[in-house]
Amino acid sequence: MKRIIATSALALVTLAGAAQAASVTSADLHAISNYVPNNVAVEDLSDTQVLKVLNAIHSGDSEGEKRQIVRALLK
């Protein structure tokens, strides 16, 4: 029973991530461009990178911590 629940939860998370990746807007890309270094082309980021960066940007961390996390994600 636990295995079924865990598998279902994993499937929901995966589907939610895929749905969110499909709905990346120009506003999201603009927000990301405020945090990435100038030499990074935001348009060339993969869906996974975009989601990770958006999660970091929308976290409760300070602005400096957000910038460090984003830079670490894009290395």
C-alpha positions as CSV (number, residue, x, y, z in Angstrom):
1,M,0.0,0.0,0.0
2,K,2.8,2.4,0.9
3,R,4.4,1.7,-2.5
4,I,1.2,2.6,-4.3
5,I,0.9,5.9,-2.5
6,A,4.6,6.7,-3.0
7,T,4.3,5.9,-6.7
8,S,1.2,8.0,-7.0
9,A,2.8,10.9,-5.3
10,L,5.9,10.7,-7.6
11,A,3.6,10.6,-10.7
12,L,1.7,13.7,-9.5
13,V,4.9,15.6,-8.9
14,T,6.3,14.6,-12.3
15,L,3.1,15.6,-14.1
16,A,2.9,18.9,-12.2
17,G,6.5,19.7,-13.2
18,A,5.8,18.9,-16.8
19,A,2.7,21.0,-16.8
20,Q,4.6,23.9,-15.2
21,A,7.4,23.6,-17.8
22,A,4.9,23.9,-20.5
23,S,3.6,27.1,-19.1
24,V,6.8,29.1,-18.8
25,T,5.9,32.7,-19.8
26,S,7.9,35.6,-21.0
27,A,7.4,37.1,-17.6
28,D,9.2,34.1,-16.0
29,L,12.0,34.5,-18.5
30,H,12.2,38.2,-17.6
31,A,12.3,37.4,-13.9
32,I,15.1,34.9,-14.5
33,S,17.1,37.4,-16.5
34,N,17.3,39.6,-13.4
35,Y,19.2,36.9,-11.6
36,V,21.4,35.2,-14.2
37,P,24.8,36.6,-15.2
38,N,24.9,38.7,-18.3
39,N,26.8,36.0,-20.3
40,V,23.9,33.5,-20.0
41,A,21.2,33.4,-22.7
42,V,17.9,32.9,-20.8
43,E,16.2,31.6,-24.0
44,D,18.7,28.8,-24.2
45,L,18.0,27.3,-20.8
46,S,16.4,23.9,-20.7
47,D,13.0,23.4,-19.1
48,T,14.6,21.8,-16.1
49,Q,17.0,24.7,-15.6
50,V,14.1,27.2,-15.9
51,L,12.1,25.3,-13.3
52,K,15.0,25.1,-10.9
53,V,15.8,28.8,-11.3
54,L,12.2,29.8,-10.8
55,N,12.0,27.7,-7.6
56,A,15.1,29.5,-6.3
57,I,13.8,32.9,-7.3
58,H,10.4,32.3,-5.6
59,S,12.0,30.9,-2.4
60,G,12.0,32.7,0.9
61,D,15.7,33.3,0.7
62,S,17.4,36.7,0.7
63,E,18.1,38.3,-2.7
64,G,21.8,37.6,-2.3
65,E,21.2,33.9,-1.5
66,K,18.8,33.6,-4.5
67,R,21.5,35.0,-6.8
68,Q,24.1,32.6,-5.4
69,I,21.7,29.6,-5.9
70,V,20.9,30.7,-9.4
71,R,24.6,31.0,-10.4
72,A,25.3,27.6,-8.8
73,L,22.4,26.0,-10.8
74,L,23.7,27.4,-14.1
75,K,27.4,26.3,-13.7
